[in-house]
Amino acid sequence: MVVQIIIYTILLLGSTLSYTAKKLTLAGAATGAVVGLLMYKSAGLMGLMILAAFFISAIWATKWQVAKKAAIGAAEENKGRRTAGQVLANGCVAALLGAATWLFPENIAVIKLMIAGSFAAATADTLSSELGIVYGRNFFNILTFKKDQRGLDGVISFEGTLIGVAGASLIALVYSLFMGWSISFLWIILAGFTGNVVDSILGASLERKGWIGNNVVNFLNTAVGAGVCWVLIMF
């Protein structure tokens, strides 16, 4: 009981500080607290650490060389302050999986891996986008493989892709520290990479045409990451 009170207090303080430090909007902070609670209730401390790894790395990457990004029109809107919609886009799949553990407690090991896969995809996408713009050298459209303008939807670079793999590896590392070292480490990295690729494909096609927005793309990205882990562990 004491441990739970401490965890709840940390979640409350974390969401409050995120709001006061202008990292999240008020609605975004409240949504993040709910996602964090579901992560803890389903995946314990590991779930919270995975969420923290994603959040901290995403905030850092968004702020890194923001002036350079702004100069080319690639900086995050709202001064990088994430909204409830953005929080849900990246954390909704994991939150739903967390809630699913109450209905299917016998599948908690599979669900934990899928949660890691979803956040691996979210982290890979965020870091490759935010840092690839800064460190990428040659940019091309993922569908045509022709050179394209950096910062546009569906435009990737070799450097950005590698950074995305590093982001997925971070989530795989956190998962393995709690769950032990196994082939799952590579599965989570593959899930992050695959989700990131799908994100870029959707960006170059449906998002550029205005058929779907960035939040939908990010949601589908995390769903793919979770799905890859499910396929690998089940088959």
LUMTI-141000 format. One line per 3 residues: number of its first residue (from 1); for each residue x negated, y negated, z negated of N, C-alpha, C, CB. Coordinates in Angstrom, 3 decimals, padded with zeros to 6 digits. Glycine has a CB too. Example, Ala and Ser with C-alpha at 12.3 -4.5 7.8 and 13.67 -1.06 7.14 Angstrom:
2
1 = -013.190,005.690,-007.800,-012.300,004.500,-007.800,-013.200,003.300,-007.800,-011.308,004.473,-009.046 | -012.850,002.250,-007.080,-013.670,001.060,-007.140,-012.900,-000.030,-007.870,-014.084,000.598,-005.725
***
This chain:
235
1 = -000.826,001.201,000.000,000.000,000.000,000.000,-000.868,-001.262,000.000,000.939,000.000,-001.215 | -001.929,-001.234,-000.801,-002.823,-002.379,-000.881,-003.498,-002.615,000.470,-003.879,-002.167,-001.985 | -003.916,-001.527,001.109,-004.569,-001.644,002.412,-003.620,-002.258,003.428,-005.055,-000.272,002.901
4 = -002.365,-001.823,003.413,-001.388,-002.364,004.356,-001.162,-003.857,004.128,-000.062,-001.610,004.236 | -001.089,-004.261,002.868,-000.912,-005.681,002.563,-002.096,-006.486,003.098,-000.757,-005.897,001.039 | -003.307,-005.941,002.942,-004.502,-006.622,003.452,-004.436,-006.756,004.973,-005.781,-005.859,003.038
7 = -004.034,-005.668,005.644,-003.936,-005.679,007.109,-002.904,-006.699,007.567,-003.571,-004.278,007.642 | -001.732,-006.707,006.909,-000.681,-007.657,007.279,-001.144,-009.102,007.067,000.596,-007.385,006.463 | -001.887,-009.309,005.990,-002.413,-010.648,005.711,-003.400,-011.082,006.780,-003.082,-010.686,004.338
10 = -004.263,-010.138,007.197,-005.238,-010.438,008.251,-004.530,-010.777,009.558,-006.195,-009.247,008.459 | -003.471,-010.027,009.885,-002.705,-010.301,011.102,-002.077,-011.686,011.057,-001.621,-009.243,011.301 | -001.520,-012.022,009.893,-000.886,-013.336,009.733,-001.916,-014.455,009.847,-000.161,-013.423,008.379
13 = -003.054,-014.275,009.168,-004.102,-015.290,009.230,-004.677,-015.404,010.639,-005.217,-014.964,008.233 | -004.849,-014.251,011.278,-005.404,-014.250,012.629,-004.518,-014.990,013.617,-005.614,-012.832,013.101 | -003.215,-014.732,013.543,-002.290,-015.410,014.453,-002.201,-016.901,014.141,-000.900,-014.774,014.369
16 = -002.259,-017.237,012.848,-002.215,-018.648,012.452,-003.456,-019.395,012.935,-002.089,-018.770,010.926 | -004.622,-018.794,012.747,-005.867,-019.419,013.187,-005.926,-019.536,014.704,-007.066,-018.625,012.678 | -005.386,-018.527,015.396,-005.365,-018.571,016.857,-004.529,-019.735,017.350,-004.827,-017.261,017.428
19 = -003.461,-020.029,016.618,-002.607,-021.160,016.988,-003.274,-022.492,016.642,-001.248,-021.055,016.282 | -003.782,-022.603,015.424,-004.387,-023.871,014.993,-005.668,-024.178,015.771,-004.689,-023.830,013.491 | -006.367,-023.131,016.210,-007.582,-023.330,017.010,-007.261,-023.513,018.491,-008.533,-022.145,016.831
22 = -005.965,-023.533,018.807,-005.486,-023.762,020.176,-005.941,-022.683,021.146,-005.957,-025.109,020.669 | -006.027,-021.445,020.644,-006.306,-020.307,021.508,-005.002,-019.712,022.041,-007.116,-019.239,020.749 | -003.934,-019.835,021.237,-002.615,-019.333,021.611,-001.569,-020.409,021.331,-002.279,-018.024,020.842
25 = -000.502,-020.397,022.116,000.632,-021.243,021.775,001.321,-020.640,020.552,001.627,-021.379,022.982 | 002.293,-021.365,019.985,002.989,-020.843,018.813,003.692,-019.530,019.138,004.000,-021.868,018.290 | 004.393,-019.507,020.280,005.073,-018.279,020.689,004.062,-017.177,020.999,005.964,-018.541,021.913
28 = 002.927,-017.572,021.582,001.890,-016.599,021.883,001.289,-015.993,020.629,000.808,-017.238,022.705 | 001.101,-016.813,019.596,000.551,-016.329,018.329,001.514,-015.360,017.655,000.244,-017.504,017.391 | 002.812,-015.698,017.679,003.822,-014.820,017.082,003.894,-013.499,017.834,005.201,-015.504,017.078
31 = 003.845,-013.575,019.161,003.882,-012.357,019.978,002.645,-011.507,019.730,003.991,-012.708,021.473 | 001.502,-012.163,019.614,000.269,-011.441,019.347,000.303,-010.724,018.010,-000.901,-012.385,019.389 | 000.931,-011.350,017.017,001.039,-010.719,015.698,001.893,-009.452,015.775,001.641,-011.707,014.673
34 = 002.971,-009.501,016.557,003.836,-008.325,016.721,003.075,-007.208,017.432,005.119,-008.691,017.514 | 002.346,-007.574,018.490,001.546,-006.573,019.201,000.514,-005.960,018.256,000.844,-007.204,020.433 | -000.135,-006.805,017.463,-001.118,-006.317,016.511,-000.514,-005.374,015.486,-001.771,-007.473,015.811
37 = 000.679,-005.704,015.027,001.361,-004.846,014.057,001.656,-003.478,014.660,002.664,-005.504,013.577 | 002.131,-003.456,015.895,002.420,-002.188,016.562,001.150,-001.385,016.792,003.130,-002.433,017.890 | 000.051,-002.082,017.103,-001.222,-001.398,017.286,-001.664,-000.724,015.988,-002.294,-002.383,017.768
40 = -001.497,-001.438,014.888,-001.901,-000.875,013.602,-001.009,000.290,013.196,-001.872,-001.950,012.524 | 000.293,000.143,013.372,001.225,001.188,012.961,001.056,002.458,013.789,002.654,000.685,013.072 | 000.597,002.304,015.033,000.474,003.475,015.901,-000.940,004.044,015.943,000.910,003.121,017.294
43 = -001.939,003.164,016.009,-003.317,003.621,016.200,-004.236,003.246,015.054,-003.866,003.059,017.474 | -003.671,002.721,013.966,-004.470,002.405,012.798,-005.484,001.303,013.049,-005.171,003.628,012.326 | -006.585,001.360,012.327,-007.622,000.344,012.446,-008.222,000.322,013.844,-008.714,000.582,011.415
46 = -008.275,001.495,014.491,-008.804,001.547,015.853,-007.990,000.659,016.788,-008.811,002.990,016.370 | -006.666,000.712,016.669,-005.808,-000.107,017.507,-006.071,-001.585,017.319,-004.367,000.192,017.219 | -006.245,-001.998,016.058,-006.529,-003.409,015.782,-007.893,-003.816,016.325,-006.465,-003.682,014.278
49 = -008.884,-002.938,016.217,-010.217,-003.271,016.701,-010.253,-003.364,018.228,-011.224,-002.236,016.216 | -009.490,-002.514,018.902,-009.398,-002.594,020.359,-008.737,-003.906,020.764,-008.608,-001.390,020.929 | -007.655,-004.255,020.065,-006.970,-005.517,020.343,-007.906,-006.697,020.096,-005.703,-005.649,019.475
52 = -008.650,-006.642,019.000,-009.583,-007.728,018.667,-010.690,-007.837,019.711,-010.195,-007.503,017.272 | -011.200,-006.680,020.169,-012.264,-006.690,021.179,-011.778,-007.340,022.463,-012.756,-005.263,021.464 | -010.553,-007.013,022.853,-010.000,-007.636,024.055,-009.794,-009.135,023.852,-008.673,-006.970,024.438
55 = -009.163,-009.502,022.754,-008.812,-010.899,022.520,-010.057,-011.784,022.430,-007.987,-011.026,021.242 | -011.037,-011.357,021.645,-012.244,-012.167,021.453,-013.023,-012.303,022.759,-013.139,-011.549,020.365 | -013.179,-011.183,023.477,-013.928,-011.248,024.736,-013.187,-012.069,025.778,-014.191,-009.841,025.274
58 = -011.855,-011.985,025.802,-011.060,-012.751,026.767,-011.151,-014.242,026.486,-009.597,-012.300,026.736 | -011.040,-014.617,025.219,-011.135,-016.035,024.854,-012.519,-016.582,025.178,-010.824,-016.232,023.358 | -013.545,-015.806,024.849,-014.918,-016.247,025.140,-015.136,-016.406,026.641,-015.937,-015.246,024.564
61 = -014.691,-015.418,027.417,-014.892,-015.473,028.867,-014.135,-016.642,029.489,-014.447,-014.161,029.515 | -012.941,-016.920,028.959,-012.137,-018.028,029.485,-012.816,-019.366,029.244,-010.747,-018.029,028.848 | -013.445,-019.509,028.080,-014.089,-020.774,027.725,-015.485,-020.919,028.331,-014.177,-020.899,026.221
64 = -016.075,-019.807,028.755,-017.454,-019.851,029.236,-017.550,-020.657,030.533,-017.993,-018.426,029.453 | -018.383,-021.688,030.503,-018.615,-022.572,031.639,-017.301,-023.046,032.255,-019.460,-021.864,032.692 | -016.406,-023.474,031.385,-015.076,-023.888,031.841,-015.146,-025.110,032.747,-014.176,-024.184,030.646
67 = -016.130,-025.978,032.551,-016.265,-027.159,033.402,-016.563,-026.759,034.847,-017.373,-028.081,032.867 | -017.386,-025.752,035.005,-017.722,-025.264,036.345,-016.494,-024.651,037.006,-018.868,-024.229,036.278 | -015.706,-023.938,036.238,-014.481,-023.348,036.774,-013.482,-024.435,037.161,-013.853,-022.388,035.750
70 = -013.372,-025.450,036.319,-012.439,-026.537,036.591,-012.822,-027.286,037.867,-012.391,-027.503,035.407 | -014.116,-027.379,038.128,-014.589,-028.106,039.309,-014.144,-027.456,040.610,-016.095,-028.205,039.286 | -013.923,-026.140,040.562,-013.472,-025.440,041.772,-012.001,-025.035,041.665,-014.339,-024.195,042.024
73 = -011.338,-025.570,040.628,-009.918,-025.297,040.468,-009.590,-023.904,040.000,-009.233,-025.537,041.731 | -010.530,-023.266,039.285,-010.324,-021.886,038.855,-010.182,-021.747,037.343,-011.466,-021.031,039.331 | -010.103,-022.861,036.634,-009.963,-022.789,035.173,-008.537,-022.403,034.803,-010.342,-024.141,034.515
76 = -008.389,-021.754,033.656,-007.067,-021.360,033.175,-006.211,-022.595,032.923,-007.183,-020.513,031.889 | -004.913,-022.464,033.203,-003.993,-023.549,032.912,-003.817,-023.701,031.403,-002.637,-023.303,033.591 | -003.262,-024.841,030.993,-002.980,-025.103,029.585,-004.243,-025.068,028.737,-001.981,-024.095,029.058
79 = -005.395,-025.446,029.393,-006.691,-025.482,028.706,-007.079,-024.134,028.107,-006.665,-026.529,027.614 | -006.644,-023.064,028.777,-006.998,-021.732,028.330,-006.168,-021.222,027.172,-008.414,-021.705,027.953 | -005.193,-021.997,026.728,-004.336,-021.587,025.620,-003.305,-020.595,026.132,-003.644,-022.812,024.964
82 = -003.332,-019.389,025.621,-002.507,-018.320,026.172,-001.087,-018.352,025.606,-003.147,-016.968,025.890 | -000.142,-018.122,026.499,001.272,-018.169,026.143,001.774,-016.787,025.745,002.103,-018.720,027.307 | 003.027,-016.749,025.284,003.645,-015.471,024.930,003.729,-014.567,026.146,005.041,-015.688,024.334
85 = 004.017,-015.158,027.305,004.092,-014.373,028.534,002.775,-013.716,028.873,004.531,-015.241,029.678 | 001.687,-014.448,028.698,000.365,-013.888,028.972,-000.005,-012.809,027.964,-000.687,-014.987,028.961 | 000.372,-013.028,026.712,000.106,-012.010,025.683,000.863,-010.728,026.006,000.506,-012.529,024.275
88 = 002.121,-010.861,026.390,002.919,-009.688,026.742,002.393,-009.014,028.003,004.381,-010.080,026.934 | 001.954,-009.817,028.972,001.448,-009.252,030.215,000.280,-008.309,029.956,001.024,-010.364,031.167 | -000.563,-008.671,029.003,-001.736,-007.846,028.688,-001.487,-006.820,027.587,-002.878,-008.730,028.284
91 = -000.507,-007.088,026.712,-000.323,-006.209,025.556,000.980,-005.465,025.493,-000.454,-006.982,024.346 | 001.897,-005.741,026.438,003.218,-005.116,026.377,003.143,-003.600,026.516,004.114,-005.685,027.461 | 002.350,-003.123,027.466,002.234,-001.673,027.682,001.710,-000.989,026.422,001.302,-001.371,028.883
94 = 000.670,-001.557,025.831,000.111,-000.989,024.608,001.118,-001.039,023.467,-001.165,-001.729,024.213 | 001.874,-002.138,023.376,002.875,-002.262,022.321,003.980,-001.218,022.488,003.477,-003.674,022.320 | 004.426,-001.015,023.719,005.451,000.000,023.984,004.933,001.399,023.662,005.907,-000.067,025.451
97 = 003.685,001.640,023.999,003.083,002.936,023.662,002.988,003.100,022.153,001.686,003.072,024.301 | 002.663,002.004,021.466,002.608,002.064,020.006,003.950,002.413,019.413,002.127,000.749,019.439 | 005.005,001.797,019.936,006.353,002.100,019.453,006.730,003.542,019.762,007.376,001.143,020.077
100 = 006.207,004.073,020.876,006.537,005.446,021.285,006.008,006.485,020.303,005.978,005.727,022.671 | 004.984,006.121,019.523,004.445,007.092,018.568,005.461,007.444,017.487,003.174,006.549,017.925 | 006.411,006.547,017.223,007.446,006.843,016.236,008.430,007.872,016.773,008.188,005.565,015.836
103 = 008.625,007.891,018.088,009.537,008.850,018.711,008.833,010.160,019.046,010.147,008.252,019.974 | 007.562,010.068,019.372,006.807,011.255,019.777,005.502,011.352,018.983,006.512,011.220,021.298 | 005.599,011.546,017.674,004.383,011.576,016.840,003.442,012.718,017.204,004.763,011.691,015.379
106 = 003.966,013.765,017.820,003.119,014.896,018.198,002.163,014.535,019.347,003.991,016.089,018.599 | 002.457,013.448,020.036,001.623,013.031,021.169,000.738,011.826,020.844,002.503,012.703,022.359 | 000.488,011.594,019.576,-000.227,010.385,019.174,-001.637,010.329,019.748,-000.288,010.297,017.665
109 = -002.315,011.480,019.888,-003.678,011.471,020.433,-003.675,010.999,021.886,-004.312,012.876,020.332 | -002.714,011.481,022.657,-002.594,011.063,024.059,-002.259,009.579,024.133,-001.512,011.895,024.793 | -001.345,009.150,023.278,-000.916,007.748,023.291,-002.063,006.819,022.916,000.261,007.539,022.331
112 = -002.879,007.218,021.952,-004.032,006.391,021.575,-004.979,006.205,022.759,-004.787,007.025,020.390 | -005.198,007.278,023.517,-006.071,007.183,024.683,-005.454,006.275,025.737,-006.343,008.574,025.273 | -004.146,006.373,025.915,-003.469,005.517,026.893,-003.523,004.047,026.479,-002.011,005.958,027.065
115 = -003.411,003.791,025.186,-003.537,002.413,024.690,-004.923,001.866,025.031,-003.293,002.352,023.151 | -005.942,002.688,024.801,-007.305,002.268,025.132,-007.438,002.013,026.632,-008.324,003.333,024.680 | -006.816,002.867,027.445,-006.874,002.688,028.894,-006.216,001.396,029.339,-006.217,003.854,029.589
118 = -005.100,001.058,028.704,-004.399,-000.181,029.078,-005.234,-001.408,028.741,-003.037,-000.266,028.369 | -005.865,-001.403,027.570,-006.694,-002.552,027.192,-008.020,-002.575,027.951,-006.961,-002.533,025.689 | -008.499,-001.407,028.370,-009.697,-001.371,029.211,-009.422,-002.072,030.532,-010.156,000.085,029.458
121 = -008.234,-001.833,031.085,-007.855,-002.480,032.339,-007.688,-003.986,032.146,-006.558,-001.869,032.886 | -007.052,-004.373,031.041,-006.858,-005.808,030.762,-008.194,-006.512,030.565,-005.975,-006.002,029.513 | -009.104,-005.874,029.846,-010.411,-006.484,029.585,-011.239,-006.561,030.861,-011.170,-005.691,028.512
124 = -011.215,-005.481,031.650,-011.962,-005.472,032.905,-011.477,-006.576,033.829,-011.836,-004.114,033.597 | -010.169,-006.738,033.929,-009.597,-007.770,034.798,-009.978,-009.169,034.319,-008.070,-007.632,034.856 | -009.813,-009.416,033.030,-010.080,-010.754,032.496,-011.546,-011.131,032.635,-009.665,-010.832,031.031
127 = -012.444,-010.240,032.259,-013.871,-010.564,032.317,-014.372,-010.669,033.749,-014.677,-009.517,031.568 | -013.905,-009.780,034.631,-014.360,-009.855,036.016,-013.866,-011.126,036.687,-013.888,-008.632,036.799 | -012.655,-011.554,036.334,-012.110,-012.783,036.915,-012.818,-014.016,036.383,-010.619,-012.884,036.633
130 = -012.926,-014.108,035.051,-013.477,-015.309,034.426,-014.979,-015.450,034.613,-013.160,-015.307,032.962 | -015.701,-014.351,034.590,-017.157,-014.413,034.701,-017.643,-014.164,036.118,-017.789,-013.413,033.770 | -016.851,-013.424,036.888,-017.222,-013.193,038.280,-017.267,-014.492,039.063,-016.249,-012.228,038.934
133 = -016.360,-015.412,038.742,-016.349,-016.726,039.391,-017.655,-017.469,039.136,-015.158,-017.562,038.892 | -018.205,-017.282,037.943,-019.430,-017.987,037.550,-020.677,-017.321,038.117,-019.533,-018.057,036.033 | -020.743,-015.991,038.041,-021.971,-015.295,038.381,-021.949,-014.582,039.734,-022.274,-014.312,037.324
136 = -020.790,-014.521,040.365,-020.722,-013.882,041.671,-021.476,-014.670,042.732,-019.280,-013.709,042.088 | -021.992,-013.965,043.719,-022.747,-014.614,044.794,-021.978,-014.574,046.109,-024.115,-013.943,044.967 | -021.496,-013.409,046.460,-020.726,-013.264,047.691,-019.314,-012.801,047.338,-021.413,-012.262,048.669
139 = -018.333,-013.503,047.868,-016.938,-013.219,047.538,-016.190,-012.759,048.788,-016.255,-014.467,046.925 | -015.382,-011.709,048.612,-014.634,-011.213,049.756,-013.258,-010.719,049.342,-015.402,-010.100,050.447 | -012.362,-010.707,050.306,-010.996,-010.238,050.099,-011.003,-008.723,049.965,-010.069,-010.683,051.261
142 = -010.387,-008.204,048.924,-010.443,-006.769,048.659,-009.715,-005.950,049.712,-009.862,-006.475,047.304 | -008.783,-006.567,050.445,-008.037,-005.842,051.482,-008.743,-005.856,052.830,-006.653,-006.436,051.635 | -009.322,-006.983,053.200,-009.944,-007.110,054.517,-011.456,-006.969,054.484,-009.585,-008.432,055.120
145 = -012.041,-007.102,053.293,-013.495,-007.085,053.095,-014.187,-008.227,053.847,-014.071,-005.741,053.551 | -013.412,-009.238,054.207,-013.985,-010.428,054.825,-014.278,-011.465,053.749,-013.034,-011.008,055.900 | -015.268,-012.323,054.010,-015.603,-013.356,053.049,-014.402,-014.252,052.800,-016.795,-014.179,053.535
148 = -014.212,-014.613,051.520,-013.060,-015.425,051.148,-013.468,-016.394,050.043,-011.872,-014.533,050.691 | -012.582,-017.300,049.732,-012.877,-018.331,048.735,-012.783,-017.776,047.320,-011.924,-019.514,048.894 | -013.815,-017.997,046.544,-013.804,-017.505,045.166,-012.692,-018.194,044.374,-015.179,-017.743,044.488
151 = -012.121,-017.430,043.450,-011.049,-017.965,042.631,-009.666,-017.674,043.164,-011.215,-019.421,042.491 | -009.567,-017.286,044.445,-008.254,-016.964,045.006,-007.839,-015.559,044.576,-008.273,-017.077,046.554 | -006.540,-015.311,044.560,-006.019,-013.995,044.180,-006.550,-012.929,045.131,-004.471,-013.996,044.182
154 = -007.039,-011.839,044.557,-007.518,-010.724,045.368,-008.916,-010.884,045.916,-006.602,-010.513,046.486 | -009.622,-011.940,045.508,-011.001,-012.154,045.949,-011.943,-011.635,044.867,-011.273,-013.669,046.249 | -012.862,-010.768,045.251,-013.748,-010.135,044.273,-015.203,-010.319,044.689,-013.417,-008.631,044.124
157 = -016.100,-009.961,043.768,-017.531,-009.960,044.040,-018.140,-008.728,043.393,-018.211,-011.263,043.517 | -019.304,-008.354,043.862,-019.996,-007.196,043.287,-020.314,-007.450,041.823,-021.289,-006.886,044.070 | -020.806,-008.656,041.539,-021.165,-008.997,040.157,-019.944,-008.983,039.247,-021.836,-010.372,040.105
160 = -018.836,-009.560,039.728,-017.611,-009.575,038.933,-017.096,-008.174,038.654,-016.542,-010.381,039.638 | -017.214,-007.294,039.647,-016.772,-005.909,039.460,-017.588,-005.211,038.390,-016.868,-005.136,040.771 | -018.905,-005.426,038.409,-019.775,-004.831,037.384,-019.445,-005.370,035.998,-021.251,-005.101,037.710
163 = -019.166,-006.660,035.924,-018.779,-007.256,034.640,-017.485,-006.630,034.144,-018.618,-008.790,034.770 | -016.562,-006.351,035.065,-015.322,-005.679,034.691,-015.578,-004.293,034.116,-014.401,-005.576,035.892 | -016.497,-003.560,034.717,-016.873,-002.235,034.196,-017.453,-002.373,032.792,-017.898,-001.539,035.137
166 = -018.246,-003.411,032.576,-018.809,-003.656,031.241,-017.698,-003.937,030.236,-019.805,-004.838,031.277 | -016.677,-004.686,030.670,-015.544,-004.962,029.788,-014.794,-003.693,029.411,-014.594,-005.941,030.449 | -014.569,-002.825,030.392,-013.914,-001.546,030.110,-014.772,-000.689,029.183,-013.628,-000.788,031.418
169 = -016.078,-000.775,029.365,-017.007,-000.012,028.514,-016.932,-000.469,027.063,-018.445,-000.155,029.029 | -016.698,-001.763,026.862,-016.552,-002.281,025.501,-015.376,-001.614,024.793,-016.362,-003.806,025.523 | -014.249,-001.507,025.483,-013.080,-000.852,024.894,-013.349,000.631,024.678,-011.844,-001.043,025.791
172 = -014.025,001.270,025.622,-014.371,002.688,025.478,-015.275,002.905,024.277,-015.053,003.210,026.748 | -016.172,001.955,024.031,-017.081,002.040,022.888,-016.310,001.976,021.578,-018.122,000.914,022.942 | -015.396,001.006,021.476,-014.604,000.867,020.248,-013.783,002.130,020.009,-013.675,-000.372,020.329
175 = -013.152,002.628,021.046,-012.351,003.861,020.928,-013.217,005.022,020.434,-011.703,004.224,022.292 | -014.380,005.190,021.021,-015.246,006.326,020.688,-015.816,006.224,019.284,-016.378,006.429,021.687 | -016.040,005.012,018.794,-016.543,004.849,017.430,-015.545,005.386,016.406,-016.846,003.372,017.147
178 = -014.269,005.309,016.730,-013.232,005.796,015.816,-012.806,007.233,016.120,-012.022,004.885,015.879 | -012.761,007.595,017.401,-012.212,008.895,017.800,-013.276,009.929,018.114,-011.326,008.726,018.993 | -014.535,009.518,018.119,-015.613,010.448,018.441,-016.009,010.363,019.910,-015.199,011.870,018.098
181 = -017.211,010.833,020.208,-017.743,010.744,021.557,-017.339,011.959,022.374,-019.260,010.607,021.525 | -016.782,011.702,023.523,-016.330,012.774,024.405,-016.211,012.233,025.828,-014.971,013.362,023.921 | -015.678,013.052,026.720,-015.465,012.643,028.103,-014.470,011.487,028.186,-014.968,013.828,028.938
184 = -013.703,011.280,027.122,-012.741,010.183,027.099,-013.413,008.829,027.288,-011.971,010.194,025.795 | -014.675,008.722,026.866,-015.422,007.471,027.051,-015.450,007.089,028.529,-016.868,007.607,026.503 | -015.758,008.068,029.382,-015.798,007.811,030.821,-014.403,007.623,031.396,-016.504,008.949,031.541
187 = -013.435,008.346,030.857,-012.060,008.206,031.335,-011.555,006.779,031.127,-011.137,009.204,030.617 | -011.855,006.213,029.974,-011.397,004.852,029.672,-012.057,003.841,030.614,-011.705,004.490,028.197 | -013.337,004.034,030.888,-014.019,003.150,031.835,-013.390,003.268,033.219,-015.523,003.482,031.900
190 = -013.106,004.500,033.647,-012.468,004.720,034.943,-011.083,004.077,034.976,-012.364,006.225,035.245 | -010.359,004.180,033.869,-009.028,003.568,033.789,-009.130,002.056,033.941,-008.341,003.926,032.451 | -010.103,001.448,033.266,-010.292,000.010,033.368,-010.665,-000.413,034.776,-011.354,-000.446,032.398
193 = -011.573,000.328,035.394,-012.000,000.018,036.755,-010.837,000.144,037.742,-013.150,000.943,037.173 | -010.075,001.226,037.621,-008.954,001.455,038.527,-007.889,000.378,038.376,-008.345,002.830,038.276 | -007.564,000.053,037.127,-006.589,-001.001,036.885,-007.036,-002.324,037.465,-006.338,-001.151,035.407
196 = -008.319,-002.617,037.348,-008.871,-003.861,037.871,-008.774,-003.909,039.393,-010.325,-004.022,037.430 | -009.052,-002.792,040.042,-008.955,-002.719,041.504,-007.508,-002.922,041.946,-009.490,-001.360,042.021 | -006.581,-002.242,041.273,-005.169,-002.393,041.609,-004.723,-003.837,041.406,-004.307,-001.443,040.760
199 = -005.200,-004.455,040.339,-004.891,-005.860,040.069,-005.304,-006.741,041.246,-005.593,-006.328,038.783 | -006.511,-006.508,041.762,-007.009,-007.299,042.887,-006.204,-007.042,044.155,-008.480,-006.993,043.136 | -005.829,-005.797,044.377,-005.027,-005.459,045.557,-003.665,-006.144,045.499,-004.847,-003.931,045.671
202 = -003.048,-006.111,044.333,-001.762,-006.785,044.159,-001.919,-008.297,044.318,-001.163,-006.454,042.780 | -003.034,-008.816,043.825,-003.280,-010.246,043.948,-003.444,-010.677,045.393,-004.505,-010.631,043.161 | -004.157,-009.854,046.177,-004.411,-010.191,047.575,-003.178,-010.018,048.448,-005.533,-009.342,048.113
205 = -002.222,-009.242,047.991,-001.034,-008.967,048.804,000.206,-009.648,048.229,-000.800,-007.458,048.906 | 000.817,-009.048,047.243,002.102,-009.529,046.734,002.015,-010.883,046.040,002.672,-008.525,045.782 | 000.942,-011.093,045.256,000.848,-012.354,044.522,000.573,-013.526,045.468,-000.254,-012.268,043.457
208 = -000.260,-013.326,046.451,-000.552,-014.403,047.404,000.708,-014.813,048.181,-001.658,-013.962,048.386 | 001.577,-013.860,048.413,002.804,-014.151,049.143,003.875,-014.767,048.240,003.337,-012.883,049.787 | 003.587,-014.809,046.939,004.529,-015.383,045.998,005.643,-014.448,045.598,005.108,-016.607,046.566
211 = 005.482,-013.158,045.903,006.531,-012.192,045.572,006.522,-011.827,044.094,006.368,-010.934,046.411 | 005.360,-011.835,043.490,005.236,-011.585,042.059,004.242,-012.592,041.479,004.779,-010.112,041.776 | 004.339,-012.826,040.161,003.440,-013.752,039.498,002.279,-013.042,038.836,004.189,-014.560,038.482
214 = 001.358,-013.833,038.292,000.161,-013.270,037.679,000.478,-012.404,036.464,-000.779,-014.377,037.279 | 001.503,-012.791,035.692,001.854,-011.988,034.515,002.332,-010.596,034.911,002.936,-012.694,033.693 | 003.081,-010.515,035.995,003.542,-009.206,036.481,002.351,-008.381,036.952,004.574,-009.372,037.633
217 = 001.428,-009.027,037.658,000.228,-008.334,038.125,-000.550,-007.771,036.943,-000.663,-009.283,038.950 | -000.720,-008.586,035.903,-001.458,-008.126,034.723,-000.744,-006.986,034.010,-001.670,-009.278,033.756 | 000.579,-007.058,033.958,001.345,-005.968,033.348,001.126,-004.665,034.112,002.847,-006.316,033.310
220 = 001.210,-004.732,035.435,001.013,-003.530,036.252,-000.412,-003.019,036.142,001.352,-003.815,037.717 | -001.354,-003.927,036.001,-002.756,-003.558,035.804,-002.918,-002.689,034.556,-003.634,-004.819,035.691 | -002.331,-003.131,033.451,-002.449,-002.366,032.201,-001.681,-001.053,032.274,-001.942,-003.197,031.018
223 = -000.553,-001.052,033.004,000.215,000.177,033.168,-000.594,001.216,033.939,001.541,-000.110,033.889 | -001.321,000.755,034.952,-002.179,001.660,035.715,-003.288,002.215,034.829,-002.781,000.939,036.935 | -003.900,001.346,034.015,-004.950,001.803,033.117,-004.468,002.890,032.174,-005.489,000.644,032.322
226 = -003.283,002.687,031.601,-002.697,003.704,030.716,-002.363,004.954,031.487,-001.442,003.169,030.025 | -001.841,004.779,032.702,-001.452,005.926,033.525,-002.635,006.794,033.931,-000.736,005.449,034.763 | -003.746,006.165,034.233,-004.944,006.926,034.599,-005.377,007.832,033.453,-006.090,005.976,034.986
229 = -005.367,007.295,032.235,-005.752,008.114,031.073,-004.763,009.259,030.864,-005.829,007.244,029.799 | -003.487,008.981,031.084,-002.476,010.034,030.937,-002.724,011.157,031.954,-001.048,009.449,031.116 | -002.969,010.794,033.197,-003.206,011.801,034.235,-004.442,012.627,033.917,-003.358,011.135,035.609
232 = -005.519,011.957,033.498,-006.775,012.659,033.234,-006.661,013.626,032.052,-007.886,011.652,032.970 | -005.957,013.222,031.008,-005.866,014.090,029.833,-004.852,015.212,030.016,-005.502,013.273,028.614 | -003.839,014.970,030.877,-002.793,015.973,031.063,-003.155,016.998,032.135,-001.488,015.296,031.426
235 = -003.980,016.577,033.092,-004.264,017.479,034.220,-005.753,017.767,034.376,-003.726,016.883,035.512
***
